[in-house]
């Protein structure tokens, strides 16, 4: 979900991701989503997304047949999370993706045809600070583990909030799956992650010391698509987003039902997922000037870190007001 851009992946992992996208494109030639079909039925729309509680509205909509009831043929395409979802849109193996703002923005630099349609969820509580046993103060931290994207951004903001120069702390980037083990071994003193990886850090002997909202960080998840496809399928995209918005309202009303749907769709643990969705606002809305301002802050950080070389054209890639016009 939150892993960012193309940052420093291991060469083998990067190669495997590229091969998977290329193979999916080749195998799907002639069968991937299109603007219509000979039978007149609604075209298939594949939505690429990661696997965690933040995607609960999509799981619930699929599990309850909400897309089908709206006359839509929507298939969920589960990927490793992070940039892989947006990359599936770029490769043409999906038409829409669900991505955090910090993940989407670098992808928009490399593929300026990507468009953010609107926000479908946000949170300042879902990502938590986990400290190793014996670490009782941020000033004791010498090494932190971090995922790319929102994790790296939040790590720097956390340290600055506590008056610590991020350059004085060794930040080791890794995958969410590996980081709790790193904490248990004592390789790192702290990290910032979402569940189940925050809870796994506690199980490994650590303790939760707050969430990202405590130091002024929030993330937003956007629905992304490709500009060319959108121009030919704006009404269709709006219908898809309407279903996601309605499913988001249902998740808020009944987190347990959402957790059950996530278990059926993605084998996520029910109790932990129910807790996670309670920490997220699943309110769909249009992008605003405030979203542009927060995007600029994230991009400025990424440019300063030399993770990207330039900013996207915010007025082009962030479709302010699109949700209100087509999906509300």
N, C-alpha and C positions, 0 to 999 in steps of 0.2 A: 503494500500500500504506500509506504512513505519513502521507500528508497528512491533517490533522485536520479537524475541525469545519467550521463554515461561515465561518471567518475571512475575511480581507479579500480576497475574490476580485474580479477585475475584473468590472464589471457585465455585460459581454457574455458572459463565460465563465459567470457564474452563471445568466444567462438561458438560455443554450444548454443547460446541465445540467438546469434545471427543465423546459424544453420537451421535452427528450429523455425525461425520466421521465414527463411527462404523456402524450406521444405513445405511449410504450411501454405505459402503463396503458390508454389508450383502445384501442389496436390489439389489446391482449391480453385485452380484456373477454370473458369467457366461455371463454377458452382458457388463462388463467394457471393456476398450480398450484392444485390442489384437494385435498380430503380423500379423494377416490376418483373412480372413473370408472364409467360405465354397464357397461363390459365386465368390470369387476372387476379390471382390471390395476392395478398400482401407480401412484399419481398422479405426474405430472411434478413434480420438485423442482428449481427453478432456484437455483443457487448463484452469487451475485455475488462477483467477486474481481478483483483488479488483475492486472498483468502484470509479474512478476519472479520470481526464483528462490525467494522465500519461499513461493510457492504450489505448489511442486514436488509435494507429496503429492496435491493435487487433479488436477494435470496427469497424473501417473502413473496414478492411479486411473481417470481417463477414458480414457487411451490404452490401458490394458490391459483395459478392460471390467470393472473390479472392481465398479463399482456394479451393472452389469447382472447379473453373476454372483451378486450378493447379492439379486437380485430387485427392484432399484430402477431407476427411470427418472430419472436425474439429468442435468441439462444445465448446463454451465458457462457463465456469463454474464459475459464480460469487460467491465469498465468502466475508467474512467480511474484508478481507485485512490482511496485516501483515503475521504472521506465518501460518495462516490458508491455504494459497495457497500452500506453500511447504508441509504442513502436509497432504494435499490432495494427493500429489504425493507419500508421504510416505505410506499413507493408501491404495493407489492403485485406488482411485476414480478419479484421473486425471493422465495423463502421463507427462504433462509439466506444469510448473507454472511460473508466472512472479513475481519476488521478488526483492526488493532492496537489495543491498549488505549487509547492516547492519542487515537485516532480515534473509537473507539466511545463513550467516556464523554461527550463533548459531545453526540453524537447522542442519547444516552439522556436528556439533559436536555430536549432538544426533543421527543423521542418516548419517554415513559416506558414504552411497551409493549415496547420492545426488551429482549431477554434474552440474556445471555452464557451459553452452554451449557458452555464449558470452554476450555482452552488446547490448541492443536494444534501450536504451535511457539514458540520463544523464542530470543533471542540477545543477547549483548553484544558481538559481533564483526562483525556484518553491516554496520552503519553505521560509516563511517570518517571520520576528520578529514583533510581535504585542505587543504594550505597552498600559497599562491602561491609561485612562484620568488622567492627572496630573503627570504622570511619564515622565520626559523629559531627564533623564540620566540613563544609566545602573546602576550607583552606587546608585540609589534610590530603586532599586529592592530588595525586601526582600523575595518574594515568586514567583516561576514560576510554571506554569502548563506544563506538558510534556507527549507526547505519548512515547511508548517504541521505541527502535531501533534508527533510524536516529534522531528522535526528542530528545531523551535523550542525545545522542552523541553530537548533534548540540548545545543543551542547555549548556553543560559543556564547549564546545569549545568557545561559545559566551561569557560566563562569563570569562574564562581565557584570551580571546583576550582583554577584557576590564580591565584586572588586578584584577579580582574579584575571590576569592577562592570559587569554587562551594559549598564547605562544609559550607560556611557562608550564603548560600541561601537555603531556604526550597523549595525542588522540589517535587511537587505533581503529581504523574502519574495518568493519566485518559484517557478516550477515546476522540477522536477528537470532537465528538458531544457534550460532556459535557464542554469542556474547554472554549469556548466563554462565556457561561453562568457563569462560575466561575469568568471570568474577569469582567463581568458586575456586579456581586454581590460584587466584591472587594475582593474575596477570594485569588486571585493571582494578581500580578502586571504585568506579561508578559508571553508570550509563543511563541513558534516557530512551525508553522503549514503551510500546503498547503491549497489551496482553495478547497471547499467553506468556510473553517473554518477560514482562515485569514480574508476574507471579512466579515464574521459574527462577528468577533471581532471588526471590524471597525463599523459595524452596532450597536454593543453593547456599543459604545462610545470610543473604543480604537483607536489607530492609528498605521500605519505600519511604522517601523523604519529601514527597510532594509531587506536584504535577506541573506541566509547562505553563499553565495559566498563572501559577504563582509568581512567575517572573516575566509575565506579559507576552507570552507566545501562544498563539492559537494556530490551528491549521484549518484549511477548508478543502473539501473534496469537490472537484468539478466534473461535469460530463464534457468530454472532448469529442470532436469529430473532425473530419477533413472538409475543407472549404468547398472543394469541387463536388463532393457527394452532397453536402448540405444545400448547395444551390439547387440541386435537382430533387431534394427530399426534405425540404424545410417542414412541410406539414407532417410528414412521417416522424421526423425527429421530435417535433413538438408533442406528438401523441405518445411517443416513448417516454419523454420527460414527464408528461402528465401522470403516467402510471407510476413512475418512480416517486414522484411527489406524493401521490396518494398512498403508496406503500410506506413512505416515510412517516406519514401521519399515523398509519396503523401500527408501525413499530413503536412510536411514542406511546400510543394507547395501550398496547399489549406487548411489552418486551419479552414476555415468556414465549408467546406465539412466534415472535421473531427469532428467538433463540432456537426454538424447535425447527423452524424453517432453515436456519443456518446449519443446523446439525444434519438435516436431510440433504441439503444442497452441497455442503462443503465439509461435512463431518466434524464441525466445530463442537467443542464441549458445551452442553446446554447451560449449566450454571455460570460458567465463566463468561460466556457470550451474553447472557442476560445481564450480568453485571456491567459488561462493557458497553452495551447499547444504552444503559442508563447514564453513561458519562458523555454521551454524544447528542447533539441537537440535530435531528433529522428534518430540518425545515428547509425546503427547497425555495430558492429565490433567484432574482436576477442579479447579475454582477453590477457593482456600483463603482463610483469614483473612489470609495474607501478601499475596495478590492484592488483597484489599480495602485493606490498608494502603498498597500501592504505588499503587492507584487514587486514594486520598485525596490522596497527595502530588501526583499529576499534576493532579487537579482543583483543589487549592489553588493550584497555579501558574497554571492557566488563569483562575481567579477573580481572582487578583492582577493578571494581565495584562488583565483586563476583557474576555476573549474569551468567557466565559460568565458568567452572573449568579448561578448557584446550582449546587449539587451534586445528582447523581441520588440516589435512594434505594438505597444500596448493597445493603441486605438484600433488596430486591425485584429489581433488575436483574441482579445477579450471583448466578447459581444455584449456590451452593456445594454440592458433592457430587452435582450432577445427573449428571455424566459417570460417576461410579462406579456410580450406580444404573441408568442407562439405556444406557450405551455401552461400558462396560468389558468 
